[in-house]
Amino acid sequence: MKVVLCVLALAAVALGAPSAPGGRIFGGINAARGEFPFIVSLQYCIIGFCQHSCGATILSPSWLLTAAHCFTELPGIGSVRVIAGILNQNDANAEKQTINIGRYIVHPNYEGGVNPHDIALIMLSSSLILNAQVQPARLPRQGEEPQGPFDLAGWGSIGGSNLFPQMPNNLQKAVVPLVPIRECDAVLTRILEGRPHPLHFESNVCSGPLDAPITACGGDSGGPLSKGNVVEGVVSWGINPCGGVDAPTVYVKVSNYINWIQRYVDEPLLFAD
């Protein structure tokens, strides 16, 4: 089977941008309400129709963290909104908040597609109201090395095909181990039969397991790789088709970008103790 690298956004599938893989956070289970109060759903809207496209992490009432390709790989039409405080995509609970995006800031070194520095900040058009279901994540310190295992969460594809992915209603989660960056590099090189790949030793982190089909998939892009309430990574890219054994998921390493984040976010941020 031919394998290719792909970003893990979803809305672009139906709308003509790079394809997302068909697969799942394989082996994942339903998350519980309030378990990940810092995750939100980014929804791409066009002509009155909205669908989940990416995840994002709450940093403060007005600022979110996501993957840059969740914006750069979309068509030049339509809009993106934020849904916070939900467990299920069809939730109508009192904590649910729908807010438009004021602006987004893509890291200046990101070159688009499957590349390093795939990170972006979102400033909301109005502030979130914090409650039990809507809370900011904590951040690691600049330069800290993440230590697994981690929690991976998202509303990404759980089956179907590239063109017709099966999307979960309930937020999914899986516990995933850290794959050391040099091992990740070796595995990707083997999978791609020596073809070059954009894994960046300083700014990426990888998860496995390499002996079971547990990976992020289409629609998980931009969502958090977390440890407790600390966001350690941002879902960036993986192998298509996803859900394969011996196929790591690659994330942006958040601790590499704390100084950049603080340059823009004008609200107090929470850091790991």
Secondary structure, 3 states (H helix, E strand, C coil): CCCEEEECCCCHHHHCCCCCCCCCCCCCEECCCCCCCCEEEEEEEECCEEEEEEEEEEEECCEEEECCHHHHCCCCCCEEEEEECCCECCCCCCCCEEEEEEEEEECCCCCCCCCCCCCEEEEECCCCCCECCECCCEECCCCCCCCCCEEEEECCCCCECCCCECCCCECEEEEECEECHHHHHHHHHHHCCCCCCCCCCCCEEEECCCCCCCCCCCCCCCCEEEECCEEEEEEEEEEECCCCCCCCEEEEEHHHCHHHHHHHCCCCCCECC
